[in-house]
């Protein structure tokens, strides 16, 4: 199960606000971005939580990859997003596409600043 797990917390996102609230738009973009770096989606779900007194609808997009996943959660009232990219190195090191995908996610939301983490998972053989 050797792999790479990347996380990013994005603050004060300057993107079009629809990227934080439009579930269909965000979901389609996520699938296209995943495929553009050579990763293969297996299944996906995108859910818009209803707007309430605290603010507009939040969106969660989760895409399952073979032994891996990509998740995006938005907080439009804070102009914030969390991103999670986990890849297992099936048939070779998939670190490069994972990092490329995370860079695309960060660029999509145009944050003023980010907090990013990288975790190598599993044991060396």
N, C-alpha and C positions, 0 to 999 in steps of 0.2 A: 503493500500500500504506500510505497514511497511517493511523495508528491509535494506540492507547494500550495500554501494557503495564503492569499493576499486579502487584506482588508483596507478600506479607506473610509474615513469619516470626512464628509465634505461640508464646509460651512459657508454661509452667505453666498449661495449659488446665484450667479448672474444670468443664467440661461432664461429663455422664454418660460414664464411660469407654467405654461401648459405641460412642459416636460415633467413637472412635479405632480400634476393632477390628472393627466389624460392617460388612463391605463392602457388603452389600445395602442396609442402612439408609442408609449414607452416600451410596451411589450414587443411590438414589431421591430423597433429599433434595436432592442437587446438581442433578438434572434439574428438580425442581420449582422450586428457587430460580432457576435459569437462565431457565426459562419465565416465572416471575413477574415478572421485570424486562424481559420482551419480547425476549429473545434466543432464537434457534432452534437447538436441538441438531441435529446431523447424524448423529453416531455417538458411542457411548460405550463405555468399557471400565472395569470396576472389578475390581481384583485384590487379594486378601488374601494376603500373604506368610505362610508358616507361622510359628507361634510357635517359638522356639528357646531355648537356654539364656540368651540375653541379654534375653529378654522376650516379651511377647505379640505376636500378629500385627500387622504393619504393613499399612496399606491405601493403595493408590494409586487415585484416581479421575481419569480423563481424559475430557473431553467435547470433541469437535470441534464447532466452530461453522463457519459459512461463512467461510473465510479466517481463522479465529480458534480459540482454545481456552481451556479452563478445566482446571486440574490442581490436585489436592489430594493431599498426601502426609502420612501420620501417623506419628509416633514415640511410641507409647503409653508406652514405658518412660521417656521424658523428658517426657511430657505436652506434646508439641510437634507443631505442624502447619506445613507450608508451603503457601501458596496462590499461584496464578498465574492471572491473568485477562488475556487478550490479545484485543482486538477491533480489527478493521480497519473503517474508516469507509466501508462499502459503502452508498451511497445516503444518506449523511448521517453526522453526528457521533454516535457511539455511546458517548461518554465517560460520559454520565449513567447508562445502565444498567450499564456496567462498574463504575463506582464504587458503585452501589447493590448490585450483586452482591457486591463485595468486602466491603462493610459487613455484608451478611448472613452471609458466611462467617466473618468475625471474630466477630460476635455469636453464631453457632452454637457456637463452641468456647470462648467465655468466657475468653480468655487474661488472665493477670495483666498482661502487657505484650506489645507488638508492635513489630516493625521493619517499616515499610512503605516501598515505593519506587514511583515513578511515572515512566514513560519514554514520551515522545512518540516514535513511530516513523514513519519515512518522511519524505519531503520535502514541503515546501509546493509546491503547483502554481502 
